[in-house]
Amino acid sequence: MKDNTSEIINIKEIKQAFNEFVRENHIKQPQKKNFEAFLRFLEIDFYDWIRENLRSYFRKE
């Protein structure tokens, strides 16, 4: 297992995917504000995903 200094999420890759989605879907809202809000949404979703996976993992044991 890698040490705790490894990067799990690459913000540049997320921003690239975000920008591609905005462009492909012709979204006209300010991207910087939307991207920051999207990152906050991802953070919440990420922790929810971890918790649910922990529950599933320990149910199987």
All heavy atoms as TSV, in Angstrom:
chain	resi	resn	atom	element	x	y	z
A	1	MET	N	N	0.844	-1.174	0.000
A	1	MET	CA	C	0.000	0.000	0.000
A	1	MET	C	C	0.890	1.239	0.000
A	1	MET	O	O	1.914	1.269	0.647
A	1	MET	CB	C	-0.913	0.005	1.228
A	1	MET	CG	C	-1.813	1.230	1.259
A	1	MET	SD	S	-2.864	1.350	2.702
A	1	MET	CE	C	-4.043	0.094	2.338
A	2	LYS	N	N	0.444	2.262	-0.728
A	2	LYS	CA	C	1.203	3.500	-0.784
A	2	LYS	C	C	1.042	4.282	0.514
A	2	LYS	O	O	0.104	4.084	1.262
A	2	LYS	CB	C	0.721	4.363	-1.947
A	2	LYS	CG	C	1.024	3.761	-3.293
A	2	LYS	CD	C	0.570	4.693	-4.386
A	2	LYS	CE	C	0.907	4.113	-5.727
A	2	LYS	NZ	N	0.518	5.006	-6.802
A	3	ASP	N	N	1.959	5.206	0.738
A	3	ASP	CA	C	1.860	6.041	1.933
A	3	ASP	C	C	0.743	7.078	1.778
A	3	ASP	O	O	0.134	7.213	0.718
A	3	ASP	CB	C	3.199	6.717	2.236
A	3	ASP	CG	C	3.646	7.673	1.140
A	3	ASP	OD1	O	2.820	8.037	0.292
A	3	ASP	OD2	O	4.816	8.045	1.147
A	4	ASN	N	N	0.463	7.823	2.811
A	4	ASN	CA	C	-0.634	8.781	2.827
A	4	ASN	C	C	-0.373	10.026	1.992
A	4	ASN	O	O	-1.242	10.876	1.879
A	4	ASN	CB	C	-0.952	9.200	4.269
A	4	ASN	CG	C	-1.582	8.064	5.038
A	4	ASN	OD1	O	-2.104	7.126	4.464
A	4	ASN	ND2	N	-1.518	8.144	6.350
A	5	THR	N	N	0.802	10.159	1.422
A	5	THR	CA	C	1.107	11.352	0.643
A	5	THR	C	C	0.663	11.219	-0.810
A	5	THR	O	O	0.763	12.175	-1.556
A	5	THR	CB	C	2.616	11.670	0.681
A	5	THR	OG1	O	3.326	10.570	0.118
A	5	THR	CG2	C	3.072	11.955	2.097
A	6	SER	N	N	0.186	10.054	-1.212
A	6	SER	CA	C	-0.243	9.904	-2.606
A	6	SER	C	C	-1.547	10.667	-2.842
A	6	SER	O	O	-2.351	10.856	-1.939
A	6	SER	CB	C	-0.416	8.429	-2.959
A	6	SER	OG	O	-1.475	7.879	-2.220
A	7	GLU	N	N	-1.713	11.097	-4.058
A	7	GLU	CA	C	-2.889	11.885	-4.412
A	7	GLU	C	C	-3.977	10.958	-4.933
A	7	GLU	O	O	-3.763	10.183	-5.852
A	7	GLU	CB	C	-2.505	12.905	-5.483
A	7	GLU	CG	C	-3.608	13.859	-5.819
A	7	GLU	CD	C	-3.135	14.915	-6.788
A	7	GLU	OE1	O	-2.430	15.839	-6.362
A	7	GLU	OE2	O	-3.473	14.785	-7.970
A	8	ILE	N	N	-5.145	11.062	-4.340
A	8	ILE	CA	C	-6.272	10.234	-4.765
A	8	ILE	C	C	-7.004	10.898	-5.912
A	8	ILE	O	O	-7.362	10.273	-6.889
A	8	ILE	CB	C	-7.244	9.984	-3.595
A	8	ILE	CG1	C	-6.557	9.166	-2.525
A	8	ILE	CG2	C	-8.495	9.289	-4.071
A	8	ILE	CD1	C	-7.364	9.014	-1.263
A	9	ILE	N	N	-7.230	12.192	-5.795
A	9	ILE	CA	C	-7.998	12.926	-6.787
A	9	ILE	C	C	-7.125	14.026	-7.374
A	9	ILE	O	O	-6.529	14.806	-6.646
A	9	ILE	CB	C	-9.262	13.544	-6.153
A	9	ILE	CG1	C	-10.159	12.439	-5.627
A	9	ILE	CG2	C	-9.997	14.406	-7.151
A	9	ILE	CD1	C	-11.368	12.941	-4.878
A	10	ASN	N	N	-7.074	14.059	-8.678
A	10	ASN	CA	C	-6.295	15.073	-9.373
A	10	ASN	C	C	-7.248	16.190	-9.793
A	10	ASN	O	O	-8.088	16.009	-10.674
A	10	ASN	CB	C	-5.611	14.441	-10.581
A	10	ASN	CG	C	-4.709	15.404	-11.297
A	10	ASN	OD1	O	-5.058	16.556	-11.509
A	10	ASN	ND2	N	-3.544	14.927	-11.674
A	11	ILE	N	N	-7.123	17.356	-9.172
A	11	ILE	CA	C	-8.011	18.484	-9.424
A	11	ILE	C	C	-7.924	18.925	-10.890
A	11	ILE	O	O	-8.938	19.284	-11.493
A	11	ILE	CB	C	-7.694	19.672	-8.485
A	11	ILE	CG1	C	-7.832	19.254	-7.020
A	11	ILE	CG2	C	-8.584	20.874	-8.796
A	11	ILE	CD1	C	-9.215	18.824	-6.606
A	12	LYS	N	N	-6.729	18.870	-11.477
A	12	LYS	CA	C	-6.595	19.270	-12.881
A	12	LYS	C	C	-7.424	18.373	-13.790
A	12	LYS	O	O	-8.045	18.847	-14.748
A	12	LYS	CB	C	-5.125	19.233	-13.309
A	12	LYS	CG	C	-4.295	20.349	-12.720
A	12	LYS	CD	C	-2.862	20.263	-13.191
A	12	LYS	CE	C	-2.034	21.352	-12.540
A	12	LYS	NZ	N	-0.638	21.290	-12.943
A	13	GLU	N	N	-7.444	17.070	-13.504
A	13	GLU	CA	C	-8.242	16.145	-14.315
A	13	GLU	C	C	-9.732	16.394	-14.128
A	13	GLU	O	O	-10.506	16.320	-15.086
A	13	GLU	CB	C	-7.900	14.700	-13.970
A	13	GLU	CG	C	-6.532	14.285	-14.434
A	13	GLU	CD	C	-6.180	12.863	-14.028
A	13	GLU	OE1	O	-7.082	12.111	-13.605
A	13	GLU	OE2	O	-5.003	12.507	-14.141
A	14	ILE	N	N	-10.136	16.701	-12.897
A	14	ILE	CA	C	-11.547	17.008	-12.641
A	14	ILE	C	C	-11.938	18.278	-13.385
A	14	ILE	O	O	-12.994	18.337	-14.017
A	14	ILE	CB	C	-11.819	17.150	-11.130
A	14	ILE	CG1	C	-11.616	15.813	-10.430
A	14	ILE	CG2	C	-13.231	17.672	-10.888
A	14	ILE	CD1	C	-11.646	15.905	-8.925
A	15	LYS	N	N	-11.078	19.286	-13.332
A	15	LYS	CA	C	-11.375	20.560	-14.011
A	15	LYS	C	C	-11.461	20.353	-15.517
A	15	LYS	O	O	-12.327	20.925	-16.188
A	15	LYS	CB	C	-10.333	21.615	-13.677
A	15	LYS	CG	C	-10.693	22.965	-14.247
A	15	LYS	CD	C	-9.880	24.070	-13.641
A	15	LYS	CE	C	-10.379	25.383	-14.205
A	15	LYS	NZ	N	-10.653	26.355	-13.232
A	16	GLN	N	N	-10.597	19.513	-16.063
A	16	GLN	CA	C	-10.628	19.228	-17.489
A	16	GLN	C	C	-11.956	18.551	-17.865
A	16	GLN	O	O	-12.600	18.952	-18.841
A	16	GLN	CB	C	-9.457	18.343	-17.887
A	16	GLN	CG	C	-9.403	18.027	-19.362
A	16	GLN	CD	C	-8.225	17.138	-19.711
A	16	GLN	OE1	O	-7.616	16.517	-18.833
A	16	GLN	NE2	N	-7.906	17.062	-20.972
A	17	ALA	N	N	-12.377	17.564	-17.096
A	17	ALA	CA	C	-13.652	16.884	-17.361
A	17	ALA	C	C	-14.818	17.858	-17.210
A	17	ALA	O	O	-15.759	17.849	-18.013
A	17	ALA	CB	C	-13.822	15.698	-16.419
A	18	PHE	N	N	-14.756	18.713	-16.184
A	18	PHE	CA	C	-15.793	19.722	-15.954
A	18	PHE	C	C	-15.897	20.654	-17.153
A	18	PHE	O	O	-16.986	20.900	-17.682
A	18	PHE	CB	C	-15.462	20.504	-14.679
A	18	PHE	CG	C	-16.425	21.616	-14.371
A	18	PHE	CD1	C	-17.572	21.365	-13.634
A	18	PHE	CD2	C	-16.181	22.908	-14.800
A	18	PHE	CE1	C	-18.459	22.390	-13.340
A	18	PHE	CE2	C	-17.060	23.937	-14.511
A	18	PHE	CZ	C	-18.214	23.672	-13.776
A	19	ASN	N	N	-14.756	21.178	-17.599
A	19	ASN	CA	C	-14.747	22.112	-18.729
A	19	ASN	C	C	-15.260	21.455	-20.012
A	19	ASN	O	O	-15.988	22.072	-20.788
A	19	ASN	CB	C	-13.361	22.698	-18.947
A	19	ASN	CG	C	-12.985	23.681	-17.863
A	19	ASN	OD1	O	-13.837	24.278	-17.219
A	19	ASN	ND2	N	-11.696	23.843	-17.642
A	20	GLU	N	N	-14.889	20.190	-20.241
A	20	GLU	CA	C	-15.377	19.469	-21.414
A	20	GLU	C	C	-16.897	19.316	-21.349
A	20	GLU	O	O	-17.583	19.529	-22.353
A	20	GLU	CB	C	-14.734	18.090	-21.506
A	20	GLU	CG	C	-13.304	18.113	-21.958
A	20	GLU	CD	C	-12.669	16.733	-21.947
A	20	GLU	OE1	O	-13.404	15.716	-21.953
A	20	GLU	OE2	O	-11.425	16.665	-21.907
A	21	PHE	N	N	-17.415	18.968	-20.184
A	21	PHE	CA	C	-18.852	18.801	-20.015
A	21	PHE	C	C	-19.586	20.111	-20.261
A	21	PHE	O	O	-20.600	20.150	-20.963
A	21	PHE	CB	C	-19.168	18.271	-18.615
A	21	PHE	CG	C	-20.627	17.978	-18.408
A	21	PHE	CD1	C	-21.154	16.763	-18.774
A	21	PHE	CD2	C	-21.465	18.938	-17.858
A	21	PHE	CE1	C	-22.506	16.488	-18.604
A	21	PHE	CE2	C	-22.821	18.681	-17.680
A	21	PHE	CZ	C	-23.342	17.455	-18.055
A	22	VAL	N	N	-19.056	21.202	-19.692
A	22	VAL	CA	C	-19.671	22.529	-19.864
A	22	VAL	C	C	-19.690	22.899	-21.348
A	22	VAL	O	O	-20.711	23.345	-21.879
A	22	VAL	CB	C	-18.922	23.592	-19.026
A	22	VAL	CG1	C	-19.312	24.998	-19.429
A	22	VAL	CG2	C	-19.192	23.363	-17.544
A	23	ARG	N	N	-18.583	22.674	-22.012
A	23	ARG	CA	C	-18.476	23.020	-23.437
A	23	ARG	C	C	-19.424	22.163	-24.285
A	23	ARG	O	O	-20.176	22.680	-25.114
A	23	ARG	CB	C	-17.028	22.843	-23.903
A	23	ARG	CG	C	-16.734	23.330	-25.284
A	23	ARG	CD	C	-15.247	23.299	-25.643
A	23	ARG	NE	N	-14.573	22.041	-25.323
A	23	ARG	CZ	C	-13.724	21.882	-24.294
A	23	ARG	NH1	N	-13.441	22.908	-23.505
A	23	ARG	NH2	N	-13.155	20.726	-24.059
A	24	GLU	N	N	-19.413	20.848	-24.063
A	24	GLU	CA	C	-20.245	19.936	-24.852
A	24	GLU	C	C	-21.734	20.160	-24.621
A	24	GLU	O	O	-22.540	19.886	-25.508
A	24	GLU	CB	C	-19.882	18.489	-24.527
A	24	GLU	CG	C	-18.517	18.084	-25.036
A	24	GLU	CD	C	-18.063	16.741	-24.505
A	24	GLU	OE1	O	-18.812	16.094	-23.746
A	24	GLU	OE2	O	-16.937	16.338	-24.847
A	25	ASN	N	N	-22.102	20.649	-23.449
A	25	ASN	CA	C	-23.510	20.844	-23.117
A	25	ASN	C	C	-23.942	22.297	-23.190
A	25	ASN	O	O	-25.043	22.650	-22.765
A	25	ASN	CB	C	-23.800	20.254	-21.734
A	25	ASN	CG	C	-23.715	18.753	-21.761
A	25	ASN	OD1	O	-24.632	18.089	-22.201
A	25	ASN	ND2	N	-22.577	18.211	-21.323
A	26	HIS	N	N	-23.069	23.138	-23.740
A	26	HIS	CA	C	-23.371	24.555	-23.984
A	26	HIS	C	C	-23.888	25.264	-22.732
A	26	HIS	O	O	-24.868	26.009	-22.779
A	26	HIS	CB	C	-24.368	24.704	-25.134
A	26	HIS	CG	C	-23.970	23.944	-26.354
A	26	HIS	ND1	N	-22.925	24.345	-27.166
A	26	HIS	CD2	C	-24.425	22.777	-26.883
A	26	HIS	CE1	C	-22.778	23.480	-28.150
A	26	HIS	NE2	N	-23.670	22.518	-27.999
A	27	ILE	N	N	-23.236	25.028	-21.615
A	27	ILE	CA	C	-23.611	25.656	-20.350
A	27	ILE	C	C	-22.968	27.032	-20.310
A	27	ILE	O	O	-21.763	27.175	-20.478
A	27	ILE	CB	C	-23.177	24.782	-19.152
A	27	ILE	CG1	C	-23.905	23.447	-19.225
A	27	ILE	CG2	C	-23.426	25.502	-17.837
A	27	ILE	CD1	C	-23.440	22.403	-18.235
A	28	LYS	N	N	-23.763	28.052	-20.054
A	28	LYS	CA	C	-23.291	29.435	-20.150
A	28	LYS	C	C	-23.014	30.095	-18.798
A	28	LYS	O	O	-22.660	31.247	-18.751
A	28	LYS	CB	C	-24.331	30.274	-20.901
A	28	LYS	CG	C	-24.711	29.722	-22.253
A	28	LYS	CD	C	-24.044	30.478	-23.349
A	28	LYS	CE	C	-24.605	30.028	-24.683
A	28	LYS	NZ	N	-23.633	29.569	-25.598
A	29	GLN	N	N	-23.192	29.406	-17.707
A	29	GLN	CA	C	-22.996	30.005	-16.384
A	29	GLN	C	C	-21.506	30.188	-16.104
A	29	GLN	O	O	-20.673	29.500	-16.694
A	29	GLN	CB	C	-23.634	29.127	-15.316
A	29	GLN	CG	C	-25.134	28.986	-15.523
A	29	GLN	CD	C	-25.744	27.989	-14.561
A	29	GLN	OE1	O	-25.060	27.403	-13.759
A	29	GLN	NE2	N	-27.035	27.811	-14.656
A	30	PRO	N	N	-21.151	31.101	-15.195
A	30	PRO	CA	C	-19.733	31.328	-14.871
A	30	PRO	C	C	-19.057	30.031	-14.406
A	30	PRO	O	O	-19.458	29.429	-13.421
A	30	PRO	CB	C	-19.770	32.352	-13.742
A	30	PRO	CG	C	-21.121	32.966	-13.804
A	30	PRO	CD	C	-22.033	31.949	-14.422
A	31	GLN	N	N	-18.038	29.607	-15.128
A	31	GLN	CA	C	-17.416	28.323	-14.856
A	31	GLN	C	C	-16.657	28.271	-13.545
A	31	GLN	O	O	-16.682	27.262	-12.859
A	31	GLN	CB	C	-16.494	27.933	-16.002
A	31	GLN	CG	C	-17.239	27.539	-17.238
A	31	GLN	CD	C	-16.311	27.028	-18.306
A	31	GLN	OE1	O	-15.113	26.881	-18.095
A	31	GLN	NE2	N	-16.854	26.770	-19.467
A	32	LYS	N	N	-15.955	29.337	-13.168
A	32	LYS	CA	C	-15.158	29.294	-11.942
A	32	LYS	C	C	-16.059	29.063	-10.734
A	32	LYS	O	O	-15.782	28.204	-9.894
A	32	LYS	CB	C	-14.346	30.568	-11.757
A	32	LYS	CG	C	-13.468	30.504	-10.523
A	32	LYS	CD	C	-12.589	31.710	-10.362
A	32	LYS	CE	C	-11.736	31.515	-9.124
A	32	LYS	NZ	N	-10.891	32.638	-8.851
A	33	LYS	N	N	-17.155	29.819	-10.642
A	33	LYS	CA	C	-18.081	29.657	-9.525
A	33	LYS	C	C	-18.696	28.254	-9.532
A	33	LYS	O	O	-18.797	27.607	-8.499
A	33	LYS	CB	C	-19.168	30.727	-9.606
A	33	LYS	CG	C	-20.127	30.702	-8.449
A	33	LYS	CD	C	-21.142	31.824	-8.580
A	33	LYS	CE	C	-22.110	31.786	-7.423
A	33	LYS	NZ	N	-23.131	32.827	-7.528
A	34	ASN	N	N	-19.099	27.788	-10.706
A	34	ASN	CA	C	-19.691	26.456	-10.814
A	34	ASN	C	C	-18.687	25.365	-10.475
A	34	ASN	O	O	-19.030	24.374	-9.844
A	34	ASN	CB	C	-20.247	26.213	-12.218
A	34	ASN	CG	C	-21.561	26.912	-12.445
A	34	ASN	OD1	O	-22.280	27.216	-11.510
A	34	ASN	ND2	N	-21.864	27.167	-13.687
A	35	PHE	N	N	-17.446	25.528	-10.913
A	35	PHE	CA	C	-16.439	24.508	-10.641
A	35	PHE	C	C	-16.171	24.399	-9.146
A	35	PHE	O	O	-16.093	23.297	-8.611
A	35	PHE	CB	C	-15.141	24.806	-11.401
A	35	PHE	CG	C	-14.092	23.763	-11.180
A	35	PHE	CD1	C	-14.263	22.475	-11.662
A	35	PHE	CD2	C	-12.943	24.052	-10.465
A	35	PHE	CE1	C	-13.310	21.488	-11.447
A	35	PHE	CE2	C	-11.980	23.082	-10.246
A	35	PHE	CZ	C	-12.169	21.798	-10.735
A	36	GLU	N	N	-16.077	25.516	-8.461
A	36	GLU	CA	C	-15.851	25.487	-7.008
A	36	GLU	C	C	-17.022	24.820	-6.293
A	36	GLU	O	O	-16.823	24.023	-5.371
A	36	GLU	CB	C	-15.618	26.898	-6.488
A	36	GLU	CG	C	-14.295	27.483	-6.950
A	36	GLU	CD	C	-14.164	28.967	-6.700
A	36	GLU	OE1	O	-15.096	29.590	-6.149
A	36	GLU	OE2	O	-13.103	29.514	-7.061
A	37	ALA	N	N	-18.243	25.119	-6.718
A	37	ALA	CA	C	-19.428	24.480	-6.127
A	37	ALA	C	C	-19.427	22.988	-6.439
A	37	ALA	O	O	-19.783	22.165	-5.587
A	37	ALA	CB	C	-20.699	25.137	-6.655
A	38	PHE	N	N	-19.022	22.633	-7.652
A	38	PHE	CA	C	-18.955	21.224	-8.038
A	38	PHE	C	C	-17.930	20.474	-7.186
A	38	PHE	O	O	-18.185	19.347	-6.753
A	38	PHE	CB	C	-18.624	21.102	-9.524
A	38	PHE	CG	C	-18.548	19.684	-10.006
A	38	PHE	CD1	C	-19.670	18.875	-10.020
A	38	PHE	CD2	C	-17.350	19.154	-10.463
A	38	PHE	CE1	C	-19.609	17.563	-10.468
A	38	PHE	CE2	C	-17.270	17.851	-10.903
A	38	PHE	CZ	C	-18.399	17.052	-10.913
A	39	LEU	N	N	-16.788	21.098	-6.910
A	39	LEU	CA	C	-15.785	20.460	-6.050
A	39	LEU	C	C	-16.331	20.221	-4.646
A	39	LEU	O	O	-16.084	19.162	-4.054
A	39	LEU	CB	C	-14.516	21.310	-5.966
A	39	LEU	CG	C	-13.592	21.269	-7.169
A	39	LEU	CD1	C	-12.395	22.182	-6.938
A	39	LEU	CD2	C	-13.129	19.849	-7.469
A	40	ARG	N	N	-17.089	21.167	-4.102
A	40	ARG	CA	C	-17.705	20.966	-2.783
A	40	ARG	C	C	-18.693	19.804	-2.834
A	40	ARG	O	O	-18.751	18.992	-1.923
A	40	ARG	CB	C	-18.384	22.244	-2.304
A	40	ARG	CG	C	-17.407	23.322	-1.876
A	40	ARG	CD	C	-18.078	24.492	-1.186
A	40	ARG	NE	N	-19.081	25.162	-2.008
A	40	ARG	CZ	C	-18.819	26.119	-2.892
A	40	ARG	NH1	N	-17.575	26.531	-3.059
A	40	ARG	NH2	N	-19.775	26.675	-3.596
A	41	PHE	N	N	-19.471	19.723	-3.913
A	41	PHE	CA	C	-20.408	18.621	-4.098
A	41	PHE	C	C	-19.658	17.291	-4.149
A	41	PHE	O	O	-20.069	16.307	-3.520
A	41	PHE	CB	C	-21.215	18.833	-5.387
A	41	PHE	CG	C	-22.072	17.664	-5.751
A	41	PHE	CD1	C	-23.292	17.459	-5.132
A	41	PHE	CD2	C	-21.665	16.760	-6.717
A	41	PHE	CE1	C	-24.089	16.376	-5.458
A	41	PHE	CE2	C	-22.440	15.676	-7.060
A	41	PHE	CZ	C	-23.657	15.492	-6.425
A	42	LEU	N	N	-18.563	17.241	-4.897
A	42	LEU	CA	C	-17.772	16.016	-4.990
A	42	LEU	C	C	-17.216	15.598	-3.634
A	42	LEU	O	O	-17.151	14.407	-3.324
A	42	LEU	CB	C	-16.610	16.187	-5.974
A	42	LEU	CG	C	-16.933	16.160	-7.449
A	42	LEU	CD1	C	-15.647	16.333	-8.251
A	42	LEU	CD2	C	-17.634	14.885	-7.844
A	43	GLU	N	N	-16.793	16.564	-2.844
A	43	GLU	CA	C	-16.235	16.256	-1.528
A	43	GLU	C	C	-17.285	15.554	-0.664
A	43	GLU	O	O	-17.001	14.535	-0.042
A	43	GLU	CB	C	-15.752	17.524	-0.845
A	43	GLU	CG	C	-15.109	17.263	0.497
A	43	GLU	CD	C	-14.590	18.531	1.150
A	43	GLU	OE1	O	-14.782	19.627	0.618
A	43	GLU	OE2	O	-13.979	18.398	2.219
A	44	ILE	N	N	-18.494	16.089	-0.657
A	44	ILE	CA	C	-19.578	15.472	0.114
A	44	ILE	C	C	-19.861	14.080	-0.430
A	44	ILE	O	O	-19.966	13.103	0.323
A	44	ILE	CB	C	-20.846	16.348	0.065
A	44	ILE	CG1	C	-20.596	17.655	0.808
A	44	ILE	CG2	C	-22.056	15.607	0.629
A	44	ILE	CD1	C	-21.643	18.721	0.538
A	45	ASP	N	N	-19.981	13.975	-1.744
A	45	ASP	CA	C	-20.275	12.694	-2.380
A	45	ASP	C	C	-19.173	11.674	-2.113
A	45	ASP	O	O	-19.444	10.501	-1.880
A	45	ASP	CB	C	-20.462	12.897	-3.882
A	45	ASP	CG	C	-20.976	11.654	-4.566
A	45	ASP	OD1	O	-22.010	11.124	-4.114
A	45	ASP	OD2	O	-20.347	11.220	-5.543
A	46	PHE	N	N	-17.924	12.118	-2.111
A	46	PHE	CA	C	-16.786	11.227	-1.875
A	46	PHE	C	C	-16.863	10.611	-0.478
A	46	PHE	O	O	-16.705	9.402	-0.307
A	46	PHE	CB	C	-15.479	12.014	-2.058
A	46	PHE	CG	C	-14.250	11.198	-1.835
A	46	PHE	CD1	C	-13.857	10.241	-2.749
A	46	PHE	CD2	C	-13.465	11.393	-0.703
A	46	PHE	CE1	C	-12.710	9.484	-2.556
A	46	PHE	CE2	C	-12.316	10.652	-0.497
A	46	PHE	CZ	C	-11.942	9.690	-1.423
A	47	TYR	N	N	-17.128	11.433	0.526
A	47	TYR	CA	C	-17.201	10.911	1.887
A	47	TYR	C	C	-18.409	10.004	2.079
A	47	TYR	O	O	-18.327	8.995	2.775
A	47	TYR	CB	C	-17.184	12.051	2.907
A	47	TYR	CG	C	-15.812	12.672	2.997
A	47	TYR	CD1	C	-15.573	13.955	2.537
A	47	TYR	CD2	C	-14.738	11.954	3.511
A	47	TYR	CE1	C	-14.307	14.513	2.592
A	47	TYR	CE2	C	-13.470	12.499	3.569
A	47	TYR	CZ	C	-13.257	13.778	3.105
A	47	TYR	OH	O	-12.001	14.316	3.156
A	48	ASP	N	N	-19.526	10.330	1.429
A	48	ASP	CA	C	-20.693	9.435	1.471
A	48	ASP	C	C	-20.361	8.091	0.833
A	48	ASP	O	O	-20.734	7.035	1.335
A	48	ASP	CB	C	-21.890	10.053	0.750
A	48	ASP	CG	C	-22.502	11.210	1.501
A	48	ASP	OD1	O	-22.197	11.375	2.709
A	48	ASP	OD2	O	-23.288	11.957	0.881
A	49	TRP	N	N	-19.634	8.123	-0.281
A	49	TRP	CA	C	-19.235	6.913	-0.984
A	49	TRP	C	C	-18.318	6.052	-0.098
A	49	TRP	O	O	-18.486	4.839	-0.013
A	49	TRP	CB	C	-18.536	7.319	-2.286
A	49	TRP	CG	C	-17.950	6.191	-3.062
A	49	TRP	CD1	C	-18.625	5.261	-3.798
A	49	TRP	CD2	C	-16.566	5.866	-3.181
A	49	TRP	NE1	N	-17.728	4.388	-4.365
A	49	TRP	CE2	C	-16.459	4.742	-4.002
A	49	TRP	CE3	C	-15.402	6.441	-2.666
A	49	TRP	CZ2	C	-15.240	4.172	-4.332
A	49	TRP	CZ3	C	-14.195	5.868	-2.995
A	49	TRP	CH2	C	-14.120	4.749	-3.813
A	50	ILE	N	N	-17.368	6.696	0.570
A	50	ILE	CA	C	-16.464	5.964	1.467
A	50	ILE	C	C	-17.251	5.303	2.592
A	50	ILE	O	O	-17.052	4.127	2.891
A	50	ILE	CB	C	-15.376	6.898	2.041
A	50	ILE	CG1	C	-14.382	7.289	0.952
A	50	ILE	CG2	C	-14.640	6.230	3.207
A	50	ILE	CD1	C	-13.393	8.348	1.382
A	51	ARG	N	N	-18.135	6.053	3.232
A	51	ARG	CA	C	-18.922	5.494	4.346
A	51	ARG	C	C	-19.748	4.295	3.899
A	51	ARG	O	O	-19.793	3.281	4.591
A	51	ARG	CB	C	-19.823	6.569	4.946
A	51	ARG	CG	C	-19.077	7.537	5.813
A	51	ARG	CD	C	-20.059	8.468	6.534
A	51	ARG	NE	N	-19.413	9.749	6.719
A	51	ARG	CZ	C	-19.702	10.857	6.062
A	51	ARG	NH1	N	-20.671	10.891	5.198
A	51	ARG	NH2	N	-19.030	11.959	6.296
A	52	GLU	N	N	-20.394	4.410	2.755
A	52	GLU	CA	C	-21.219	3.301	2.267
A	52	GLU	C	C	-20.358	2.087	1.937
A	52	GLU	O	O	-20.729	0.950	2.220
A	52	GLU	CB	C	-22.032	3.728	1.044
A	52	GLU	CG	C	-23.008	2.678	0.585
A	52	GLU	CD	C	-23.982	2.241	1.665
A	52	GLU	OE1	O	-24.430	3.081	2.474
A	52	GLU	OE2	O	-24.287	1.032	1.728
A	53	ASN	N	N	-19.204	2.312	1.363
A	53	ASN	CA	C	-18.304	1.201	1.066
A	53	ASN	C	C	-17.782	0.557	2.342
A	53	ASN	O	O	-17.612	-0.670	2.402
A	53	ASN	CB	C	-17.154	1.654	0.167
A	53	ASN	CG	C	-17.563	1.674	-1.275
A	53	ASN	OD1	O	-17.730	0.629	-1.886
A	53	ASN	ND2	N	-17.767	2.857	-1.809
A	54	LEU	N	N	-17.535	1.335	3.377
A	54	LEU	CA	C	-17.117	0.770	4.658
A	54	LEU	C	C	-18.219	-0.114	5.235
A	54	LEU	O	O	-17.954	-1.215	5.722
A	54	LEU	CB	C	-16.753	1.875	5.649
A	54	LEU	CG	C	-15.414	2.548	5.405
A	54	LEU	CD1	C	-15.302	3.814	6.237
A	54	LEU	CD2	C	-14.272	1.597	5.724
A	55	ARG	N	N	-19.467	0.366	5.167
A	55	ARG	CA	C	-20.591	-0.445	5.655
A	55	ARG	C	C	-20.679	-1.765	4.898
A	55	ARG	O	O	-20.834	-2.822	5.493
A	55	ARG	CB	C	-21.907	0.316	5.509
A	55	ARG	CG	C	-22.103	1.363	6.556
A	55	ARG	CD	C	-23.521	1.963	6.454
A	55	ARG	NE	N	-23.474	3.320	6.926
A	55	ARG	CZ	C	-23.512	4.413	6.182
A	55	ARG	NH1	N	-23.658	4.324	4.881
A	55	ARG	NH2	N	-23.422	5.611	6.719
A	56	SER	N	N	-20.567	-1.701	3.587
A	56	SER	CA	C	-20.627	-2.916	2.763
A	56	SER	C	C	-19.465	-3.846	3.064
A	56	SER	O	O	-19.649	-5.065	3.175
A	56	SER	CB	C	-20.603	-2.546	1.281
A	56	SER	OG	O	-21.746	-1.834	0.923
A	57	TYR	N	N	-18.302	-3.294	3.202
A	57	TYR	CA	C	-17.114	-4.107	3.472
A	57	TYR	C	C	-17.238	-4.870	4.781
A	57	TYR	O	O	-16.979	-6.064	4.846
A	57	TYR	CB	C	-15.878	-3.192	3.510
A	57	TYR	CG	C	-14.608	-3.926	3.870
A	57	TYR	CD1	C	-13.959	-4.707	2.924
A	57	TYR	CD2	C	-14.070	-3.837	5.156
A	57	TYR	CE1	C	-12.799	-5.396	3.260
A	57	TYR	CE2	C	-12.910	-4.512	5.483
A	57	TYR	CZ	C	-12.285	-5.294	4.534
A	57	TYR	OH	O	-11.145	-5.965	4.876
A	58	PHE	N	N	-17.689	-4.192	5.831
A	58	PHE	CA	C	-17.753	-4.841	7.126
A	58	PHE	C	C	-18.963	-5.755	7.269
A	58	PHE	O	O	-18.980	-6.628	8.111
A	58	PHE	CB	C	-17.687	-3.813	8.270
A	58	PHE	CG	C	-16.269	-3.302	8.441
A	58	PHE	CD1	C	-15.913	-2.024	8.061
A	58	PHE	CD2	C	-15.290	-4.126	8.985
A	58	PHE	CE1	C	-14.610	-1.570	8.204
A	58	PHE	CE2	C	-13.994	-3.681	9.149
A	58	PHE	CZ	C	-13.646	-2.400	8.760
A	59	ARG	N	N	-19.994	-5.579	6.438
A	59	ARG	CA	C	-21.124	-6.512	6.448
A	59	ARG	C	C	-20.700	-7.866	5.900
A	59	ARG	O	O	-21.218	-8.892	6.316
A	59	ARG	CB	C	-22.270	-5.976	5.581
A	59	ARG	CG	C	-23.271	-5.178	6.331
A	59	ARG	CD	C	-24.414	-4.877	5.422
A	59	ARG	NE	N	-23.945	-3.890	4.466
A	59	ARG	CZ	C	-24.601	-2.834	4.053
A	59	ARG	NH1	N	-25.834	-2.645	4.445
A	59	ARG	NH2	N	-24.080	-1.984	3.222
A	60	LYS	N	N	-19.777	-7.874	4.957
A	60	LYS	CA	C	-19.337	-9.105	4.324
A	60	LYS	C	C	-18.439	-9.936	5.215
A	60	LYS	O	O	-18.307	-11.126	5.023
A	60	LYS	CB	C	-18.628	-8.791	3.015
A	60	LYS	CG	C	-19.570	-8.265	1.966
A	60	LYS	CD	C	-18.856	-8.007	0.683
A	60	LYS	CE	C	-19.823	-7.490	-0.354
A	60	LYS	NZ	N	-19.204	-7.302	-1.653
A	61	GLU	N	N	-17.795	-9.331	6.179
A	61	GLU	CA	C	-16.851	-10.070	7.033
A	61	GLU	C	C	-17.555	-10.751	8.180
A	61	GLU	O	O	-18.542	-10.426	8.682
A	61	GLU	CB	C	-15.784	-9.128	7.576
A	61	GLU	CG	C	-14.823	-8.725	6.499
A	61	GLU	CD	C	-13.596	-8.036	7.057
A	61	GLU	OE1	O	-13.528	-7.724	8.256
A	61	GLU	OE2	O	-12.683	-7.818	6.278
